[in-house]
Amino acid sequence: MAQRKVDIITLGCSKNLVDSERLIGLFDANGIAVRHDPDEEQRPSPTVVINTCGFIGDAKEESVNTILQYAQAKNDGKIKELYVMGCLSQRYSEELPVEIPEVDGWYGKFNWHGIVDRMVKNASPGSTSFERVITTPSHHAYIKISEGCNRYCAFCAIPLITGRYKSRTIDDILAEVEALVARGVKEFNVIAQDLSSYGIDIYGRMALPELIDRMAGIKGVEWIRLHYAYPAQFPMEIADVMARRPNVCKYIDIALQHISDPVLKAMRRHIDAAGTRALLAELRKRVPGIHIRTTLMVGFPGEGETEFDELIDFVKEQRFERMGAFAYCEEDDTFAAQNLADSIPDRVKQDRLSRLMALQEQISLEKQEEKIGNTLKVLIDREEDDYYVGRTEWDSPEVDPEVLVKKTRKLQRGEFCNVRVVQAFPFELIAEIV
């Protein structure tokens, strides 16, 4: 009998990617062949699963368009079954089945195991709770340490989608890390909607510093990088772990959103400008050389030119090594959507976004140029025609700059090497092997 085949399309963030990898692991345990994000030129498999994002307007639009594309493929007889999972279907579980009846099953953020149960009689549950097939390059993986969020910022729909904060146990996470090390993974990007709150729900304390310290003690863990900390009630002891443990990257992703006190208050961010500056100063004091990645928002209700100018001045002052930004988009059922008028025109939002990112591009270039002549440790991700492409400890996959290493000797994917920086651009470095 021919082996059943499934295509899984993953949209959205790395937390979604981990769910897709776990689903692939379950399919694999049940003898079903899976392609992840296959080339659009390839003929689709008989069954397609779409893992959707429901965070902001553009992401929702991409998810809906992808579902419609495969719904049409089903109508045209190109595929036989279509399943949808993830944030969008979790959030709009009543509306979507009515609007797109071609979908055979709708699954949310937490019941996607049901897809396997539906396709396989007496399906195997897998050997562990974290069994997964890594779809990233084999030397790095994402480690999701929690689900949900208790912060309820005015603009954010994530708590409405994922529910209350729920930590995994330290032992469960460490067991997953050990299993991945045994498979050759060297770099671990630790992810959560809110790293700062890790452990409070199950241990009654902020346990992120303990988790990362113990993870760093596992033989074979070369790099640990931290993503999506929350600035309020930040577990500062993590900075001491970062300073003490050489395999904890001097890098943290911490979304600040804004600096103007009236805007922060309207956003319900639980921190003010003084607290934000004190946090950043303490991080830089405790971890010399740390690279801070942040995300900022423009166009939130109440942001006038004065508040935006304050944000511009803040970026000039802090000179973030890594920064992204986006324009406010009203999200259904959030506090802001229900209570604050989205009165700033889109053209104003986009103008502010362009001005902010132009400033950051110049800062990024200057920060990158400071590295010229320095010798850096780089992890090689892939080979291209003229260069090997790698990253430093300050560069997370997909979102941060890369290092283009000249081909003066043979390097392997997943290999660490020392390089000397010879040229800099805002979002990449050119380097030679030392």
N, C-alpha and C positions, 0 to 999 in steps of 0.2 A: 504494500500500500504506500502511495506517495506521501512524503512528509508534508505536514501542514506548514504553510508559510505565512508570516505576518510582517507588515511594515509598521514601525512605530515612528511617528513624527513628533518631535519635542519642541515646543514653543516656550518662550519665557526664560526664567532664571535657572541657575545651577541647582536650586532646590528641586525644581521640576525634573531636571536631568537625573538626579539621584532616584526619584520615583520611577522614571522610565527605566533606569538601569536595574532597579529591583524587579520591575515587571518583566524585563528581558530575562532576568535570572529565573523567574518562575516559569516562563515559557520554556527556557532551556531545560529546566528540571523535568518538564513534561513532554519533552521530545518535539517541541515546535521550533522551527527555524525562524530567526528574526533578523531583519535588516533595520538598522537605526538611521533615520534621516537619509534614505536612499536618494540617489541622484534623480532629479525630476525627469531626466531623459529615459530612465529605466522603466520598464513595464512594472506597474504596481503589483504587489502580492495580492492574493485573493482576499485577505483580511487586512484592514488598515485600522490602526489605533492612533488617535490624535490626542496628545497631552497638551492641554490648553493653558493659556495665561489670561488672567482677568484683572490685572493690576491697574493699568491706565488705559485711556481711550485707544491709543495706537495699538497696544498689545491686544486689546479685545477685538479690534477691527481685524488684525492679522489672524487671530484665532477663528473668528466667524468666517472670514474669507477662505481659510484653509478647509474648514468643515464643508462649506458650500462647494468648493472645488471637488472634494472627494464624494460629496453627495451626488454631484453631477456625474462623476465617474461611475458611481453605482448605477445611476439611471441609464448610463450608456453601456452597461454590462461589462465594464473594465475591472470592477471589483465586485465581490459577493457580499462582504460584511464590512460594516463601518461602526466603530466604537469611539466614544469621546470620553475623556477623563480630565481631571485637573481643575484648576481654579475657576475657569469660566463656567464649566458645567456644575461645579459646586455652588457657585453664586446664583446661577440662573436655571436651577434644576426644574422649575415649573414652566418657564417660558420657552426654553429651547426645544424641548420635545414637540411642542405644538408648532413652532416655526419651521423646524427641520425634521420632518417625519422619516426621512430616509435613513437616519441614524438608528442602528439596531439596538444600541444600549448606551445610556448616559451614566457615567460614574464620576464621583467627585474626587476630592483630595485624599480620602481615607478608605474608600471602598473599592478601589480599582482592582483588588485581588479577584473581585467578582467576574472580571473579564475572563480570567483563566478558568474559573469554576464553570462559567457558561460554555466555554469552548471544549473543556476536557472533563469527561465523566470521572469522578473520584480523583480529582487533580491532586498531585503531590504539593504540600505546602512549602517545600524547600527545606533545607537542612538547618538554616538559622534565620533569625528575624531580619538580618541584614544581608542575606544572600543577594548578590547582584553581579551583573556583567558590566565591566568598565568599558565605556564608549570613548572616553578621553584617551590620549596617548598613554601607553601602559605604565609610564613612570609617574603619573600624577593622578590624583583622584580627589573628589569632593567628599567631605564628611559632614553629614547633616546631624547636628546634635540636639535639635529640638524642633517642635512644630508650634505654630500659633504665636500670638502676641497679646499682651495685656495693656499696651500703652494707649491705644485708641486716640492717636493723633487725629486732628480734625479733618485732614485731607485724605486719610488712608483707609482703604477698604480691606486691607489684609486681615485684621481681626474679625471682620464680618465674614470672611471666607474661611479662615482657618481655625477660628475659635480661640479659646484661652490657651495660654502658654503651657506647653507640656515638654519637659526635659526627658531625654533618654538617660539611663543610668551611666555613670562613669565606667563601670565594668563592661557594659554592653558596647560602648563606644571603643574602649581599648581593645576588646576582642575583635571588633571589626578592623581596627588599625593593624593589629597583629596579623590577621588573615590577609590583608592587602599587602603588607610588607612581604609576606611569604610568597606573594605572586609577583613581586618586583616593583611595587609602588614605592617611590622615594619621597614624593612631595605630597603633602596633605593640606588642602585648602578647607579650613573649618568654617562651616556656614550655618547661619540661623537667621531668622527674622530679627532677633534681638539677642546677640551674644551676651550682653551685659546681665541679663536676667537668668542665665543658665544656672540651674540647680536650686533656685529659690523654692520652686514648687515641690521638690522631692527631698531636699536636704535642709531647707529652711535657711539657706545662706547662699551667697554668690560663690559658686563652685568653679567658675571658669579658670581661675589661676591654678587650682589643684588639678583639674582635668588636663590642662595644657602642660603643666610640669610633669605629670605622669606620662603623658603621651610622648613628650620629648625624651623620656628615659627609655623608650623602646628602641632596641638595637635595629638599625636599618631605616629609621625615620630621619631623613636628611633635612627636610624643610617643613615647617608648619607655618601657615599663614592664616590670619584672622580676618573674617569678613562680617560686616554689618553689626558693629557694636552700637549701642545707644548711648548718647552723651550723658543723660541724667542717670544718677545712681550707678556710675561707671565703676567697675571693680579695679581700682588702680593697682592692686597687687599684681595684675597681669603684666604691668610694665616691668616689675622687678623680675618676673619669670623671663620675660623677653630679654632683659639686660643680662641675666645670668646664664641662660641656655643658648648656646651658639646655633642650635638648629631651629630655634623659634625666630622666624624672620622679623627683622626690625621694620615692621609694616603693620598698619592696622587700617581697616576700612570702617569709618565711623561717620554716618550721615548726619550733618549738622543742619541742613535745610535753609537756615537763615541766621542773621545776627541781630537784626533790629528787635528790640524788646517788645514793641507792640505786635509785630508780626509773629514772633515766637509765642507770645501769649495767645494770639488768635489761633495759631496752629496747635495749641495745647501740647507744647513740647516739654513742659516740666523743667525747663532750664532757661536762664536768661543770658544776656550777652556777657556779663561779668563771669558767670559760671562757665560759659563756653571757653572764654579766653584763659581762665585759670586751669581748666582741664587740658587744653592744648599746651600750655606752658609747662605743666607738670609732666606730661608725656615726654616732651622734648628734653626736659631736665633729667628724667630718670633713664631715658633711652637715647643717648647721643646718636645721631645719624638716622633716627627713625624717619620713615617715609609715611606720611599720613594721606590716605585717600579719603575724600569726602564727596558728598553729593549736595548740591544746593538747588533751591527752587525759586523761580521768579514768577511774579504775577499772582501771588496769593492775594485773596481779598484783603484790602487795606494797605497793600504795598504801594505807596505813592513814590514820587521821585526822590523824596527825602530818604525813605526807607531803602530804596534801591541803591542810592548813592552810598548809604551806610554799608550795604553789602559789598559794593565795589571796593570801598576803602578797606573793608575787612579782608578781602582777598589780596589786595595789595600789601597789607600788613602781614598776613600769615604766610603768603607765598607757598601754598600747598604744593607738594611734590606731585600729587595726583588729584584731579578734580573732574567731576562730571556735573552737569546741570540739566534741568528740564523745566518747561513751563507748566504752571498749574493747570490741571484739567479737572473739572468737577466730576466726582465719582458718586454714583447713586448711593443713597442711604447713609452717607457719611455725615458727620456733624456739620462740616462746612457746607455741604450741599443743602442741608436742611435749614441752616441758620445764617449763612453768609452769602451775600449776593456776589456772583461771579461777574463783576462789572468792568473789569479791565479788558479792553479790546485785545483780540488776538494779535493784531499787528504790534501793539505796545509790548505784549509778552514776548513776541518773537524778536523784537528789537532789543529788549533787555537781555534776552538769552544770547543773542549774537554778540552784544557788547561784553557780556560777562565771559563768554568762551574765547573771544579774541584776546582779552586780557590774560586769561589763563594759558592760552597758547604761547604768549610771549614769556610768561613766567616759567612754563614748562621748558621752553627752549633754553632759558638762562640756567635753570636747574640742571638740565642735561649737559650743557656746556661745561659746568663745573666738574663733570666727571672725565673730561678729556685728559688723557695722560694717566688716569688711575687704572690700577689692576683690579678687576672684579671677577668674582666667581659666577659662572653662568651655567645654567642647565639647558642642554640642547633639546629643542622640541622637534625640529624637522630639518630636512635638507632641501634647498632650492638650487637653481642652476648655478648661481654665483656665490651663494653664501649658505652657511648653516644659520639657522634662526634659533635663538635662545632667549632666556630671561634671567634677570638677576633676582635676588631675594626680594627686591622691591617691586617686582612685576608679577601681577596675577594673570593667569591665562585669560585671553580674550579681551580684557578691558584695559590693560596697561601697556606701556611701550615694550618693544622687543629689541634685541641686540642682534645685529647682522654681523656674523663672524666670517672673516675672509678665509677661503679654503687654502690654507697652507699645509695642512695635514689632515688625515682622515679622522673624522669624529663620528660617534654613534649617537643615535637618538636616545635620550635618557642619560647621557654622559655629562658629568660635571667637568668643566675646564676653566682655567684662568685665562682671561683675555685683557688686553690693554685697549682702552678706548682711544680712537684716533679722530673721530668726527661725531658731531651730535646734531640731531634734528629734534623738533618738539616731541615726536612720538617714536623715535628709534635712535639707537646708537650704532655706529660702525666701529668694529673692533678687530684686533689681530690676536691670534693665539700666542700666549706667552711661552 
